[in-house]
């Protein structure tokens, strides 16, 4: 995207153009993005600034829900780890009992 918008340094631009000449997938992507700069230039600067500064706040209920979901994932991982360790210890004890005279 930086290449299409013309925001690369001259050295980076030259290196990227060398890459493009040898990489058809990247060249195709650049062709797909070529009109983006023209479209973005039509957006009034005030709109662009407003869209960055007036993002709606997250609802108060979102963060506790995310924290609760993360806690559930961590508890599940801990439980699985404990069960795996206990299972490995049990298998080791049973094998030791049968293999050692």
N, CA, C and O atoms as CSV, one atom per row, in Angstrom:
chain,resi,resn,atom,element,x,y,z
A,1,UNK,N,N,0.827,-1.183,0.000
A,1,UNK,CA,C,0.000,0.000,0.000
A,1,UNK,C,C,0.872,1.248,0.000
A,1,UNK,O,O,0.544,2.231,-0.665
A,2,UNK,N,N,1.981,1.222,0.738
A,2,UNK,CA,C,2.866,2.393,0.773
A,2,UNK,C,C,3.404,2.697,-0.620
A,2,UNK,O,O,3.572,3.861,-0.985
A,3,UNK,N,N,3.672,1.656,-1.393
A,3,UNK,CA,C,4.165,1.858,-2.760
A,3,UNK,C,C,3.096,2.550,-3.604
A,3,UNK,O,O,3.384,3.512,-4.315
A,4,UNK,N,N,1.878,2.059,-3.520
A,4,UNK,CA,C,0.778,2.611,-4.314
A,4,UNK,C,C,0.510,4.061,-3.937
A,4,UNK,O,O,0.196,4.879,-4.803
A,5,UNK,N,N,0.632,4.387,-2.658
A,5,UNK,CA,C,0.369,5.752,-2.200
A,5,UNK,C,C,1.564,6.669,-2.386
A,5,UNK,O,O,1.470,7.870,-2.130
A,6,UNK,N,N,2.695,6.112,-2.831
A,6,UNK,CA,C,3.879,6.930,-3.083
A,6,UNK,C,C,4.586,7.383,-1.824
A,6,UNK,O,O,5.218,8.439,-1.815
A,7,UNK,N,N,4.489,6.599,-0.755
A,7,UNK,CA,C,5.102,7.025,0.502
A,7,UNK,C,C,6.393,6.280,0.840
A,7,UNK,O,O,6.883,6.378,1.966
A,8,UNK,N,N,6.946,5.541,-0.114
A,8,UNK,CA,C,8.237,4.884,0.112
A,8,UNK,C,C,9.376,5.854,-0.186
A,8,UNK,O,O,9.249,6.759,-1.010
A,9,UNK,N,N,10.483,5.639,0.506
A,9,UNK,CA,C,11.677,6.434,0.193
A,9,UNK,C,C,12.170,6.018,-1.195
A,9,UNK,O,O,11.814,4.941,-1.674
A,10,UNK,N,N,12.982,6.853,-1.847
A,10,UNK,CA,C,13.473,6.481,-3.189
A,10,UNK,C,C,14.184,5.128,-3.208
A,10,UNK,O,O,14.000,4.347,-4.141
A,11,UNK,N,N,14.988,4.846,-2.193
A,11,UNK,CA,C,15.692,3.565,-2.152
A,11,UNK,C,C,14.746,2.392,-1.981
A,11,UNK,O,O,14.888,1.367,-2.648
A,12,UNK,N,N,13.770,2.544,-1.075
A,12,UNK,CA,C,12.786,1.481,-0.867
A,12,UNK,C,C,11.924,1.289,-2.112
A,12,UNK,O,O,11.570,0.166,-2.471
A,13,UNK,N,N,11.595,2.395,-2.757
A,13,UNK,CA,C,10.778,2.321,-3.978
A,13,UNK,C,C,11.520,1.543,-5.065
A,13,UNK,O,O,10.928,0.697,-5.735
A,14,UNK,N,N,12.801,1.824,-5.239
A,14,UNK,CA,C,13.603,1.128,-6.243
A,14,UNK,C,C,13.684,-0.365,-5.921
A,14,UNK,O,O,13.527,-1.206,-6.807
A,15,UNK,N,N,13.930,-0.687,-4.651
A,15,UNK,CA,C,14.011,-2.094,-4.247
A,15,UNK,C,C,12.675,-2.798,-4.483
A,15,UNK,O,O,12.645,-3.941,-4.939
A,16,UNK,N,N,11.585,-2.124,-4.176
A,16,UNK,CA,C,10.270,-2.733,-4.366
A,16,UNK,C,C,9.959,-2.916,-5.851
A,16,UNK,O,O,9.365,-3.922,-6.240
A,17,UNK,N,N,10.351,-1.968,-6.666
A,17,UNK,CA,C,10.124,-2.103,-8.105
A,17,UNK,C,C,10.929,-3.261,-8.683
A,17,UNK,O,O,10.469,-3.947,-9.595
A,18,UNK,N,N,12.130,-3.477,-8.151
A,18,UNK,CA,C,12.913,-4.647,-8.583
A,18,UNK,C,C,12.172,-5.928,-8.201
A,18,UNK,O,O,12.095,-6.873,-8.986
A,19,UNK,N,N,11.632,-5.942,-6.990
A,19,UNK,CA,C,10.882,-7.111,-6.533
A,19,UNK,C,C,9.651,-7.336,-7.419
A,19,UNK,O,O,9.362,-8.465,-7.816
A,20,UNK,N,N,8.938,-6.261,-7.722
A,20,UNK,CA,C,7.733,-6.384,-8.549
A,20,UNK,C,C,8.030,-6.986,-9.914
A,20,UNK,O,O,7.229,-7.756,-10.444
A,21,UNK,N,N,9.172,-6.639,-10.482
A,21,UNK,CA,C,9.499,-7.155,-11.813
A,21,UNK,C,C,9.695,-8.669,-11.804
A,21,UNK,O,O,9.611,-9.311,-12.851
A,22,UNK,N,N,9.955,-9.241,-10.635
A,22,UNK,CA,C,10.186,-10.682,-10.543
A,22,UNK,C,C,9.068,-11.415,-9.806
A,22,UNK,O,O,9.156,-12.628,-9.617
A,23,UNK,N,N,8.017,-10.705,-9.385
A,23,UNK,CA,C,6.979,-11.339,-8.571
A,23,UNK,C,C,5.587,-11.016,-9.129
A,23,UNK,O,O,4.997,-9.998,-8.768
A,24,UNK,N,N,5.066,-11.871,-10.001
A,24,UNK,CA,C,3.738,-11.623,-10.576
A,24,UNK,C,C,2.614,-11.472,-9.542
A,24,UNK,O,O,1.741,-10.626,-9.739
A,25,UNK,N,N,2.592,-12.256,-8.442
A,25,UNK,CA,C,1.506,-12.051,-7.468
A,25,UNK,C,C,1.518,-10.641,-6.859
A,25,UNK,O,O,0.462,-10.031,-6.692
A,26,UNK,N,N,2.698,-10.129,-6.532
A,26,UNK,CA,C,2.778,-8.779,-5.971
A,26,UNK,C,C,2.408,-7.736,-7.019
A,26,UNK,O,O,1.742,-6.747,-6.716
A,27,UNK,N,N,2.842,-7.964,-8.238
A,27,UNK,CA,C,2.509,-7.038,-9.320
A,27,UNK,C,C,0.993,-6.976,-9.522
A,27,UNK,O,O,0.430,-5.909,-9.768
A,28,UNK,N,N,0.351,-8.127,-9.415
A,28,UNK,CA,C,-1.108,-8.191,-9.537
A,28,UNK,C,C,-1.778,-7.408,-8.405
A,28,UNK,O,O,-2.729,-6.662,-8.637
A,29,UNK,N,N,-1.274,-7.582,-7.179
A,29,UNK,CA,C,-1.846,-6.857,-6.038
A,29,UNK,C,C,-1.698,-5.349,-6.215
A,29,UNK,O,O,-2.616,-4.594,-5.898
A,30,UNK,N,N,-0.558,-4.913,-6.716
A,30,UNK,CA,C,-0.351,-3.477,-6.958
A,30,UNK,C,C,-1.357,-2.977,-7.990
A,30,UNK,O,O,-1.901,-1.882,-7.849
A,31,UNK,N,N,-1.603,-3.771,-9.022
A,31,UNK,CA,C,-2.599,-3.377,-10.031
A,31,UNK,C,C,-3.983,-3.245,-9.405
A,31,UNK,O,O,-4.738,-2.334,-9.744
A,32,UNK,N,N,-4.313,-4.159,-8.487
A,32,UNK,CA,C,-5.619,-4.092,-7.831
A,32,UNK,C,C,-5.750,-2.848,-6.955
A,32,UNK,O,O,-6.840,-2.292,-6.821
A,33,UNK,N,N,-4.641,-2.415,-6.362
A,33,UNK,CA,C,-4.664,-1.264,-5.454
A,33,UNK,C,C,-4.408,0.066,-6.158
A,33,UNK,O,O,-4.478,1.120,-5.528
A,34,UNK,N,N,-4.115,0.028,-7.438
A,34,UNK,CA,C,-3.690,1.236,-8.150
A,34,UNK,C,C,-4.693,2.382,-8.053
A,34,UNK,O,O,-4.281,3.539,-7.979
A,35,UNK,N,N,-5.975,2.102,-8.051
A,35,UNK,CA,C,-6.976,3.161,-7.988
A,35,UNK,C,C,-7.209,3.715,-6.596
A,35,UNK,O,O,-7.916,4.709,-6.434
A,36,UNK,N,N,-6.625,3.086,-5.596
A,36,UNK,CA,C,-6.863,3.492,-4.212
A,36,UNK,C,C,-6.420,4.919,-3.944
A,36,UNK,O,O,-7.142,5.678,-3.297
A,37,UNK,N,N,-5.255,5.294,-4.427
A,37,UNK,CA,C,-4.748,6.648,-4.172
A,37,UNK,C,C,-5.702,7.691,-4.738
A,37,UNK,O,O,-5.965,8.706,-4.092
A,38,UNK,N,N,-6.220,7.451,-5.937
A,38,UNK,CA,C,-7.168,8.383,-6.540
A,38,UNK,C,C,-8.453,8.497,-5.737
A,38,UNK,O,O,-8.988,9.590,-5.554
A,39,UNK,N,N,-8.946,7.355,-5.259
A,39,UNK,CA,C,-10.163,7.378,-4.447
A,39,UNK,C,C,-9.933,8.093,-3.122
A,39,UNK,O,O,-10.769,8.883,-2.683
A,40,UNK,N,N,-8.805,7.816,-2.491
A,40,UNK,CA,C,-8.509,8.466,-1.213
A,40,UNK,C,C,-8.329,9.969,-1.372
A,40,UNK,O,O,-8.644,10.731,-0.458
A,41,UNK,N,N,-7.831,10.398,-2.514
A,41,UNK,CA,C,-7.629,11.835,-2.716
A,41,UNK,C,C,-8.955,12.580,-2.812
A,41,UNK,O,O,-8.987,13.798,-2.640
A,42,UNK,N,N,-10.038,11.880,-3.080
A,42,UNK,CA,C,-11.360,12.509,-3.162
A,42,UNK,C,C,-12.004,12.701,-1.791
A,42,UNK,O,O,-12.955,13.471,-1.653
A,43,UNK,N,N,-11.494,12.012,-0.787
A,43,UNK,CA,C,-12.054,12.138,0.561
A,43,UNK,C,C,-11.559,13.441,1.169
A,43,UNK,O,O,-10.351,13.667,1.238
A,44,UNK,N,N,-12.471,14.303,1.611
A,44,UNK,CA,C,-12.026,15.549,2.245
A,44,UNK,C,C,-11.176,15.255,3.480
A,44,UNK,O,O,-11.472,14.331,4.238
A,45,UNK,N,N,-10.139,16.030,3.672
A,45,UNK,CA,C,-9.219,15.813,4.793
A,45,UNK,C,C,-9.956,15.822,6.127
A,45,UNK,O,O,-9.597,15.068,7.032
A,46,UNK,N,N,-10.978,16.661,6.262
A,46,UNK,CA,C,-11.721,16.735,7.524
A,46,UNK,C,C,-12.395,15.401,7.835
A,46,UNK,O,O,-12.441,14.980,8.991
A,47,UNK,N,N,-12.915,14.740,6.808
A,47,UNK,CA,C,-13.562,13.454,7.017
A,47,UNK,C,C,-12.557,12.418,7.499
A,47,UNK,O,O,-12.839,11.630,8.402
A,48,UNK,N,N,-11.398,12.433,6.893
A,48,UNK,CA,C,-10.372,11.466,7.277
A,48,UNK,C,C,-9.965,11.674,8.724
A,48,UNK,O,O,-9.854,10.707,9.479
A,49,UNK,N,N,-9.741,12.915,9.123
A,49,UNK,CA,C,-9.346,13.202,10.505
A,49,UNK,C,C,-10.470,12.835,11.452
A,49,UNK,O,O,-10.219,12.227,12.493
A,50,UNK,N,N,-11.711,13.189,11.118
A,50,UNK,CA,C,-12.849,12.867,11.976
A,50,UNK,C,C,-13.021,11.364,12.144
A,50,UNK,O,O,-13.366,10.897,13.230
A,51,UNK,N,N,-12.784,10.605,11.079
A,51,UNK,CA,C,-12.961,9.156,11.180
A,51,UNK,C,C,-11.924,8.533,12.097
A,51,UNK,O,O,-12.162,7.464,12.660
A,52,UNK,N,N,-10.780,9.181,12.256
A,52,UNK,CA,C,-9.750,8.660,13.153
A,52,UNK,C,C,-9.995,9.050,14.600
A,52,UNK,O,O,-9.593,8.323,15.509
A,53,UNK,N,N,-10.645,10.177,14.830
A,53,UNK,CA,C,-10.771,10.678,16.198
A,53,UNK,C,C,-12.129,10.425,16.823
A,53,UNK,O,O,-12.278,10.612,18.030
A,54,UNK,N,N,-13.119,10.012,16.062
A,54,UNK,CA,C,-14.451,9.851,16.628
A,54,UNK,C,C,-14.931,8.408,16.580
A,54,UNK,O,O,-16.097,8.152,16.281
A,55,UNK,N,N,-14.059,7.482,16.866
A,55,UNK,CA,C,-14.473,6.085,16.906
A,55,UNK,C,C,-15.416,5.897,18.090
A,55,UNK,O,O,-15.176,6.442,19.167
A,56,UNK,N,N,-16.475,5.136,17.898
A,56,UNK,CA,C,-17.408,4.943,19.004
A,56,UNK,C,C,-16.745,4.152,20.128
A,56,UNK,O,O,-15.971,3.231,19.868
A,57,UNK,N,N,-17.045,4.505,21.370
A,57,UNK,CA,C,-16.447,3.771,22.489
A,57,UNK,C,C,-17.028,2.359,22.574
A,57,UNK,O,O,-18.156,2.111,22.149
A,58,UNK,N,N,-16.247,1.455,23.124
A,58,UNK,CA,C,-16.743,0.095,23.326
A,58,UNK,C,C,-17.805,0.107,24.415
A,58,UNK,O,O,-17.690,0.858,25.383
A,59,UNK,N,N,-18.824,-0.705,24.268
A,59,UNK,CA,C,-19.806,-0.796,25.348
A,59,UNK,C,C,-19.127,-1.289,26.625
A,59,UNK,O,O,-18.165,-2.055,26.574
A,60,UNK,N,N,-19.637,-0.842,27.754
A,60,UNK,CA,C,-19.042,-1.196,29.047
A,60,UNK,C,C,-19.070,-2.699,29.266
A,60,UNK,O,O,-18.239,-3.225,30.006
A,61,UNK,N,N,-19.997,-3.395,28.647
A,61,UNK,CA,C,-20.133,-4.834,28.869
A,61,UNK,C,C,-19.142,-5.665,28.073
A,61,UNK,O,O,-19.018,-6.864,28.324
A,62,UNK,N,N,-18.437,-5.076,27.130
A,62,UNK,CA,C,-17.540,-5.850,26.268
A,62,UNK,C,C,-16.308,-6.330,27.027
A,62,UNK,O,O,-15.973,-7.513,26.970
A,63,UNK,N,N,-15.630,-5.430,27.737
A,63,UNK,CA,C,-14.378,-5.806,28.398
A,63,UNK,C,C,-14.556,-6.891,29.456
A,63,UNK,O,O,-13.762,-7.831,29.472
A,64,UNK,N,N,-15.553,-6.817,30.342
A,64,UNK,CA,C,-15.721,-7.927,31.290
A,64,UNK,C,C,-15.983,-9.253,30.587
A,64,UNK,O,O,-15.511,-10.297,31.038
A,65,UNK,N,N,-16.733,-9.221,29.482
A,65,UNK,CA,C,-16.996,-10.452,28.740
A,65,UNK,C,C,-15.728,-11.035,28.141
A,65,UNK,O,O,-15.522,-12.248,28.165
A,66,UNK,N,N,-14.871,-10.159,27.600
A,66,UNK,CA,C,-13.594,-10.624,27.048
A,66,UNK,C,C,-12.705,-11.189,28.147
A,66,UNK,O,O,-12.065,-12.224,27.963
A,67,UNK,N,N,-12.667,-10.512,29.284
A,67,UNK,CA,C,-11.844,-10.984,30.402
A,67,UNK,C,C,-12.345,-12.332,30.898
A,67,UNK,O,O,-11.550,-13.219,31.208
A,68,UNK,N,N,-13.656,-12.485,30.974
A,68,UNK,CA,C,-14.225,-13.749,31.437
A,68,UNK,C,C,-13.918,-14.876,30.450
A,68,UNK,O,O,-13.605,-15.991,30.868
A,69,UNK,N,N,-14.003,-14.604,29.171
A,69,UNK,CA,C,-13.691,-15.616,28.159
A,69,UNK,C,C,-12.221,-16.016,28.229
A,69,UNK,O,O,-11.895,-17.198,28.119
A,70,UNK,N,N,-11.331,-15.040,28.410
A,70,UNK,CA,C,-9.901,-15.338,28.524
A,70,UNK,C,C,-9.620,-16.165,29.770
A,70,UNK,O,O,-8.808,-17.091,29.733
A,71,UNK,N,N,-10.282,-15.838,30.866
A,71,UNK,CA,C,-10.106,-16.595,32.103
A,71,UNK,C,C,-10.560,-18.041,31.911
A,71,UNK,O,O,-9.908,-18.964,32.399
A,72,UNK,N,N,-11.665,-18.242,31.209
A,72,UNK,CA,C,-12.150,-19.598,30.948
A,72,UNK,C,C,-11.148,-20.383,30.111
A,72,UNK,O,O,-10.915,-21.564,30.368
A,73,UNK,N,N,-10.556,-19.737,29.117
A,73,UNK,CA,C,-9.546,-20.401,28.280
A,73,UNK,C,C,-8.341,-20.788,29.121
A,73,UNK,O,O,-7.824,-21.897,28.990
A,74,UNK,N,N,-7.888,-19.882,29.986
A,74,UNK,CA,C,-6.724,-20.181,30.830
A,74,UNK,C,C,-7.016,-21.319,31.800
A,74,UNK,O,O,-6.171,-22.189,32.013
A,75,UNK,N,N,-8.206,-21.315,32.386
A,75,UNK,CA,C,-8.573,-22.403,33.306
A,75,UNK,C,C,-8.614,-23.738,32.578
A,75,UNK,O,O,-8.156,-24.753,33.103
A,76,UNK,N,N,-9.162,-23.734,31.370
A,76,UNK,CA,C,-9.235,-24.967,30.585
A,76,UNK,C,C,-7.832,-25.475,30.264
A,76,UNK,O,O,-7.568,-26.673,30.374
A,77,UNK,N,N,-6.931,-24.577,29.869
A,77,UNK,CA,C,-5.546,-24.981,29.578
A,77,UNK,C,C,-4.874,-25.554,30.818
A,77,UNK,O,O,-4.173,-26.563,30.740
A,78,UNK,N,N,-5.089,-24.910,31.961
A,78,UNK,CA,C,-4.491,-25.391,33.205
A,78,UNK,C,C,-5.025,-26.775,33.544
A,78,UNK,O,O,-4.255,-27.659,33.921
A,79,UNK,N,N,-6.336,-26.974,33.414
A,79,UNK,CA,C,-6.930,-28.272,33.715
A,79,UNK,C,C,-6.374,-29.350,32.790
A,79,UNK,O,O,-6.059,-30.451,33.243
A,80,UNK,N,N,-6.254,-29.050,31.518
A,80,UNK,CA,C,-5.712,-30.022,30.561
A,80,UNK,C,C,-4.262,-30.347,30.903
A,80,UNK,O,O,-3.851,-31.504,30.822
A,81,UNK,N,N,-3.489,-29.340,31.282
A,81,UNK,CA,C,-2.087,-29.555,31.648
A,81,UNK,C,C,-1.984,-30.440,32.883
A,81,UNK,O,O,-1.172,-31.363,32.920
A,82,UNK,N,N,-2.806,-30.162,33.897
A,82,UNK,CA,C,-2.782,-30.960,35.131
A,82,UNK,C,C,-3.167,-32.401,34.831
A,82,UNK,O,O,-2.518,-33.326,35.319
A,83,UNK,N,N,-4.211,-32.606,34.036
A,83,UNK,CA,C,-4.636,-33.963,33.683
A,83,UNK,C,C,-3.537,-34.679,32.909
A,83,UNK,O,O,-3.285,-35.858,33.153
A,84,UNK,N,N,-2.884,-33.992,31.987
A,84,UNK,CA,C,-1.809,-34.612,31.208
A,84,UNK,C,C,-0.647,-35.015,32.103
A,84,UNK,O,O,-0.072,-36.089,31.921
A,85,UNK,N,N,-0.290,-34.166,33.072
A,85,UNK,CA,C,0.807,-34.490,33.992
A,85,UNK,C,C,0.433,-35.678,34.860
A,85,UNK,O,O,1.239,-36.590,35.045
A,86,UNK,N,N,-0.788,-35.677,35.397
A,86,UNK,CA,C,-1.225,-36.804,36.227
A,86,UNK,C,C,-1.280,-38.100,35.421
A,86,UNK,O,O,-0.905,-39.158,35.925
A,87,UNK,N,N,-1.736,-38.025,34.199
A,87,UNK,CA,C,-1.789,-39.209,33.344
A,87,UNK,C,C,-0.386,-39.729,33.057
A,87,UNK,O,O,-0.145,-40.935,33.112
A,88,UNK,N,N,0.537,-38.826,32.751
A,88,UNK,CA,C,1.919,-39.241,32.488
A,88,UNK,C,C,2.545,-39.859,33.731
A,88,UNK,O,O,3.261,-40.856,33.632
A,89,UNK,N,N,2.285,-39.284,34.893
A,89,UNK,CA,C,2.832,-39.834,36.139
A,89,UNK,C,C,2.240,-41.210,36.425
A,89,UNK,O,O,2.956,-42.110,36.862
A,90,UNK,N,N,0.952,-41.381,36.186
A,90,UNK,CA,C,0.301,-42.673,36.417
A,90,UNK,C,C,0.852,-43.729,35.469
A,90,UNK,O,O,1.167,-44.842,35.890
A,91,UNK,N,N,0.966,-43.390,34.206
A,91,UNK,CA,C,1.520,-44.335,33.227
A,91,UNK,C,C,2.952,-44.685,33.607
A,91,UNK,O,O,3.346,-45.849,33.525
A,92,UNK,N,N,3.733,-43.696,34.021
A,92,UNK,CA,C,5.110,-43.954,34.444
A,92,UNK,C,C,5.172,-44.874,35.645
A,92,UNK,O,O,6.012,-45.773,35.697
A,93,UNK,N,N,4.293,-44.661,36.612
A,93,UNK,CA,C,4.277,-45.513,37.808
A,93,UNK,C,C,3.877,-46.939,37.456
A,93,UNK,O,O,4.478,-47.890,37.955
A,94,UNK,N,N,2.879,-47.097,36.610
A,94,UNK,CA,C,2.440,-48.440,36.204
A,94,UNK,C,C,3.550,-49.141,35.432
A,94,UNK,O,O,3.824,-50.315,35.680
A,95,UNK,N,N,4.185,-48.449,34.511
A,95,UNK,CA,C,5.287,-49.055,33.754
A,95,UNK,C,C,6.448,-49.417,34.674
A,95,UNK,O,O,7.049,-50.481,34.528
A,96,UNK,N,N,6.763,-48.544,35.611
A,96,UNK,CA,C,7.855,-48.834,36.548
A,96,UNK,C,C,7.530,-50.062,37.382
A,96,UNK,O,O,8.416,-50.872,37.653
A,97,UNK,N,N,6.279,-50.215,37.793
A,97,UNK,CA,C,5.869,-51.366,38.600
A,97,UNK,C,C,6.040,-52.668,37.823
A,97,UNK,O,O,6.504,-53.668,38.372
A,98,UNK,N,N,5.665,-52.654,36.545
A,98,UNK,CA,C,5.749,-53.875,35.757
A,98,UNK,C,C,7.145,-54.144,35.206
A,98,UNK,O,O,7.509,-55.304,35.013
A,99,UNK,N,N,7.930,-53.110,34.950
A,99,UNK,CA,C,9.237,-53.296,34.332
A,99,UNK,C,C,10.360,-53.492,35.344
A,99,UNK,O,O,11.374,-54.117,35.032
A,100,UNK,N,N,10.188,-52.972,36.537
A,100,UNK,CA,C,11.241,-53.113,37.553
A,100,UNK,C,C,10.919,-54.303,38.448
A,100,UNK,O,O,9.794,-54.416,38.937
A,101,UNK,N,N,11.885,-55.192,38.671
A,101,UNK,CA,C,11.629,-56.385,39.503
A,101,UNK,C,C,11.481,-56.058,40.966
A,101,UNK,O,O,11.264,-56.955,41.780
